[in-house]
Amino acid sequence: MDGQKLTTIERAGANDVARACAAARRAFDDGRWSRLAPAGRKKVLHRIADRLEAEALELAVLGVRDNGTELNMALKAEPGSAAGTFRYYAEALDKVYGEIAPTAPDVLGLVHREPVGVVGAIVPWNFPLMIGAWKLAPALAAGNSVVLKPAETASLSLLRLAEICMECGLPDGVLNVVTGQGAIAGEALALSHDVDVLVFTGSGATGRRLLEYSARSNLKRVYLELGGKSPNVVFADAPDLAIAARVSAMGIFRNSGQVCVAGSRLLVERSIHDDFVALLADEAKKLRVGDPLDLSSQIGAINSETQLLGNLGFVADARKQGNTIALGGSRILESTGGYYMEPTIITDVAPDHRIAQEEVFGPVLAVTAFDSDKDALRIANSTDYGLAAGVWTANLSRAHAMVRGIRAGVVHVNTYGGADNTVPLGGVGQSGNGHDKSLHAFDKYFNLKTAWMQL
């Protein structure tokens, strides 16, 4: 927010991580949580949700001071979302049944769902409580123990969540938090033989290393959500271009673009390209960037100086490549000591340009014109990522065709963002594997065991 030191946290070493993993293993093996009746687990998770709601403002402010997300968004996306996630899985945990297989009369085939054991969870700095809850709530609901490693630049709200879990009756050792650097604590967690499943949200480079660590250790299952370069496709027949521009602006600029599913590539039908970019620029100019604790601020701070410099580097490269900086492109509010960047729109972007291929993770939008449905689909699928997408059209057949044709885990139609816990979030391609949210999230945290009985 102002470039000043907020606090210090423990830098866990490999020995600290080993102790946490061993504690999680003991807690799982002795059954203090894993063999607790589903009704008992449900009560604890509901109490956690209640406390998250009761402390929502304090938790949101703590997170804002840590990572710079604007407070209005943080209240909804962090403690509000986390409470809803814990409540969702509290209600779901006793509604997930085993199976009886169709067999011959003299055979009974049963399929049991059992907790996997110890889950290692590594979460990013952009929405630590929300994404942390996506991992923790279903893992705990299924009866597992968890070792959680927050991002070193955004650990405070998750440390408080761990305290809340203990205060609400989660048994000792079931949830363990190790803070510190990814290269030390994260690596130790990924290499641990006590960890049965590893879940991660973050960069592709780190995701690759985690897969290597799995191969070097106990072949633990690894589930990755690795970001994206999501296309937001606007056709000339969109129901309301003004609404499309307003929603699309927030789809890339909220939280200073530091959102995994951000619509960072805008694909616009050529016949409306100039008009729509003008509408979008007008919306972006209205957005107030400033102190994230100021309720009048609509866009907060960049997480760190390193992230800000990376964002500005992408803009500089776009200029060299001949792209047009139609809006923004610079650091602002430097006198505050914080890391702020103005909403940035870059036009004349070809599908193979760097700004269209690599994830910036900042308030930077790349705009490309297209001429036909086939052209739009080709450009939308022209990156290695496949996390999210948006389509704006009044043509139902076109909408269905685009949903089917775009390679992405989530496709929004005539909106961008807002999907709740009833639907899964996951990517394809280099956006990762596995799913957070919905009942499908349980798939990562259960083992299937077959019982084949001769009667």
N, C-alpha and C positions, 0 to 999 in steps of 0.2 A: 504493500500500500504506500509506504513512504521510504522504503529502502533501509529501514532501521531493523536491528535485531529484535525479534519478538521474545524469544526464549531459547533454551537449549534442550535437547533430548538425548537420551542414551544412544551411543553408537554401538550396537550389538556386534559382537564378534562371533566367530564360528562356534566357540564353546557355549556362548549364550543361546544360540539357535539350537544346538544339540540338547541343552537342558530343557528348552521349551518343547522340543519334539518328543523328548523322553517323557516329559510330564503329560503331554497329550496322549502318548501311547499308553501310559499307565492308567489314565482316566478312562480311555476307551476300553482297555482290556478288563478292568475291574467292574465295568458295567454301570458305574454311578450315573451315567447319562444314556449310554447306548442301550441299556436294558431297562431303562425307566419306561413305565407305561406311556403310550402316546398321550393320554390325557394329562400326565404330569409334565411332559415336554411342552404341550400346548399352553398350559397355565404360565409357565416361565416365559415363553415367547410373547404371550399377550402382555405380561407385565413389562417386558422390555419395550414393546410398542407403546404402552401407556406412558412410560417414562420419557421416551423419545418425543412424544407429543407434548408432554408437560414441560420439557426443557428445550423446546424447539428454538426459541429465540436465542438462548444462551449458546446452544450448539451451533446455530447458524452464524452467530457473531464470531465464535471461536474459529469456525472454518473459514469465514471471510478474512479474518486477520491472518490466517495461515496461507491461503491460496489466492485471494483477490477476487473471487466471484462476487458479483453484485448482490447485495443483501436480499432484494426482492426475489431474485431467482433462487438464491441459496435457501431461503425459508421453505420454498416449495420443493426444490430438487434434492435437498440434503435431508434434514431431519423429517420433513413431511413425507418424502418418498420412502426413507428408510423405515419409518414407523409403519407405513402401509405395506411394505414388503415383509416385515416381521409378522404383521397381522395376517397377511395372505397365506404365508407358509404355516403359521400356527393353525389356521383353519384347514389347510390342505393336508397336513401330515397324517391325520387319521382317516383320510379318504383315499389313500393309495393302497390298493389291495394286491395280494399275490394272485396267482392264477391256478386254475385246474385245467390240465391238458385234456383234449379229447382222445381217449385211449380205448383199448379193448376192455371188456367188462372185468377181466381178471388182473388189470393193472391200474394203479393210481399214479398219475403224474402231477406233481405239484411244482410250482415255480415260486420260490420265496424271494422277497426283496430284503436284503440285509445292508446295513451301513457299511461303507467301504473301509472305515477305520480312521486314519488321521488325514486330514485335508490341509495342505499348504495353500495359502491364498496370498497373492501379491497384487496390490491394488494401486492405481495411479493417483496423481495429485489433483486432477481436475474436479472430480466429484467423489471424494473419498468415502463419505457416509453413504451416499446412494449406491455406488458400485460395491462398496464393502458389504452393504446389506444384501445386494444381489448374490454375493458369494456366501456370506455367513448364514443368512436365514434358512435357505434350503439345506445347507450342509448340516446345521444344527438340528433342524426339524427332522432330518433323516436319522439322527442319532449319532453323528460323527463327532469327533473332537477336531479342533481347528488350531493351526498356528498361522497367525495373520502378520504379514509384513506390509505396513503402510509405506507410501512414498516418503522419502526423507524430507521433502519440502511441504508435506501436508499430513502430519501424523496426529495432530492434537485432538481432532474430533473423534478419531477412532480409538485413541487412548481413553477418552471419556466414555465412549460406547462400551469398552471393555469393563470399566468400572461399573457402569449401569448394569451390565449383564451379571456381574457378581452380586451387586446389591439386589437384583431381582431373583436371585436363587439359582443361577447357573452354577453347577458344582465346580469347585477348584480344579484346574487342570484341563477343563473342557475347552476353554478359549484362552489362548496365549498370544500375546502381542510382542513382536520383536521389532524395534525401530533401528534404523541405521541405513547404511548404503547398500544399494542393490548389488554392487560388485562384491560385497562381503556377506552381508546377512541374507540377501536374496539368493546368492550362489549357494550358501550353506544350506538353506532351506530346500533348494532344488536338488541338491546332492544327497540329502538325508535319506537313509534307508528306513527311517521311521515314518516317512510320508508316503501314503498310498496313492494319493491323487493331488495334483498341483493345478490350481486355477490362476489365471493371470489376465490382466487387462493392461495394455501398454504398447510399446513399440515393437515393430517386426524384428529388429535386430536383437532385442532382449528375448523375444519369443523363440528365436532360433537357438539362442544359447540355452534356454531352458530345456528345449528338446534334446540338445546335446548332453545336458546334465542328467536327464532321465536315462539316456543310453549308457552313461558312465556309472550310474548308480544302480537302482533296483527296477528300472523299466517302469517307473510309476506312470500312470496315465496323466497326460498333460492337455489341458484345455485352454485355448488361447483366443482372446479378443484383441485384435491388433490394429484397430483403427481403419481408416478408409480415405477414399478420395471420391466422395459420394456425388453423383450427378443429380441435378435438380432441373428437370426438363420442362420447359414452358412452350406450349403450342399456341398458335395464334387464336385458337378457339377456346382458350381458357375461359371459364365462366366469368371471372372478374379480374382483369389484369392488375387493378389497383390493390386488391386483396392479395393476389399472388405476389406482388412486389413487396408488400408489407410483411407477409409471412416469410417470404424467401430471405428478406433482410435479416430477420431474427434467426432464421435457420442457419445463417453463417456467422452473424456478428454477436449473438448472445454469448455470455461468458468469454468475450473476446475471441470467439472462434475456437476455444479450447474444449471442443465437444467431439467425441468419437464419430458421431453420425452427422456432423455438420455438413450442410449442402455446399461444399466448397467449390464445386464445378457447376456453373450455371450454363445450361444449354438452351438457347433461345431460337425459335424459328425466325429465319432471316427477315421475313416480311414485317416483324414487329420488333426486331432487335434494338434499333436505336431508341424507339419509344419506350420499350420496357426497361432498358438500361437507365434511361432518364428517370423513370418512375422509381426504380430501385435506388438510384443515387439520391433522389429527394428523400426517400425514407431513411437512408443511411445518414444523411446530413442532420436529420431530426434527432438522432440518437445522442444522448448526453453521456459522454465518457468521463468518468471521474471517480472520486473516492467511493469504493464499494460499500462503505457503511453509510453513505449519504443516500437517503431514500429517493432522492430525485435523480440519482445516477441510474442509467439504464444499462450501461456497459461498465464493467469494473476493470481490474488491472490484469496485466500479463503476469503469469506465475513467478517468473524469475528473469534476471538480466540475460541469462543464457538463452532462454526461450525468446525474449524480445529480439536479441541480436540475430537469432536464427530466422525469425520472421522478416526482419529488415533485409537479411541476406537474400531471401527469396525474391523480394521486391527488386533489389539491385540486379539480380540475375535476369528477371523479367524485362527490365529496361534494356539490358545488353542484348537480349534475344529479340528485341524489336516490338515487344508488347507495349500497349498504351496504358499508362496509369491514369485511369479515368477519374479516380477519386482517392484521396488519402495517400498512403504509402510511407508515412513518417511517424516517428516517435513524437508524443505530445506530453504536456504536463511534466516535463523533465525537472522543473524547479521544485516539484513536490518530493523528489527523491525516489518516487515510485516508477514502475515500469508500465507505461501506458502507450497504446498505439491507436491511431485513428482507423475507423473502418476503411477498408481499401478495396477498390474494384479495379480489376485489370482486364482489359479487353484485347481484341485481336489475338486471341490465344488459339494456337493450333493444338490438336489433340496430343501431339507428341512433344509439346513443350514441357519443360521441367515443372512449371507452375501448374500444369494440368495432370502431371503424373505422380508427383510426390506430395505426401501429406505435410502441410505447413503447420497445422495446429495453432493457427492464429487468425485474426480478423481479416483474412485475405481471400477474396473471391476471384476466381478465374472464369471469364465469360467467353463462350464459343458459340458461333452461329451455326445452324443446321438448315438443310433445305427440304428434307422429307422424313417420313417416319423411319424408313430404313437407315437414313443417315444419322438420325438421332440415336437409334439403337446401337449403331456401330460405334459412335463416339462415346455413348454411355458405357459401353463394355470395353473401352480401349485402355483400361488400366489393369494392374494386377490385383486391385482391391475389389471387394464386393460386400460392403457392410450395409449401406443404406442407399436410398434413392428417392426422388420425388417426381411426380408427373402431374402436370396441370393441363386438363383438357375437358371439354364438355361432351366428347364423343366416347360413349361407354365401350364400344368395340375397340377403339384405340387404347383406352385405359387398360382393358384386359390384355390386349396384345403386348403393351409395354410392361405390365406386371409380369407376364410370363417370359418376356424376352430379356429383361434386364437381369443381369447376374448380381443379385444382392440378397441379403437376408431379410431386409425390410424395404418395402416400396410404399411410399405415401402417395395418395391420390388426392389432389386438390387440397392439400395441407402439407405441413412438414413438421414432424415431431409429434409428441403427445401420446404415443402408444403406452398403455398401462401394463400392469402385471399379468393380465389375462393372455397376453401374446408373447412369444419368445423373441429374444434379441440374439442374433448370432450372424456370423459372416461366412462367406465363401472365398475361395482363392486365398490371397495373402492377407485377408481380413480375419482369418483364423478358423476355429472349429468349435463345436459345442454351443450350448445356448444358456444364456441367463434369462431370468424371468419365466413366468408361466409354470405349469406343471412339468414341462419338458426340462426345466432346470434340475429336477430330481434325478434325471438320467445319469448325471455326472457323479452323484453321491450315493448311489445304491449299487451293490453287486447282485446279480441274479444267481440263485442257486436252485438247481433242479433236484427234486426228490423223486426217484422212480421206484415204485413199490409193487412187488408181486403179491397179489392178494390170495 
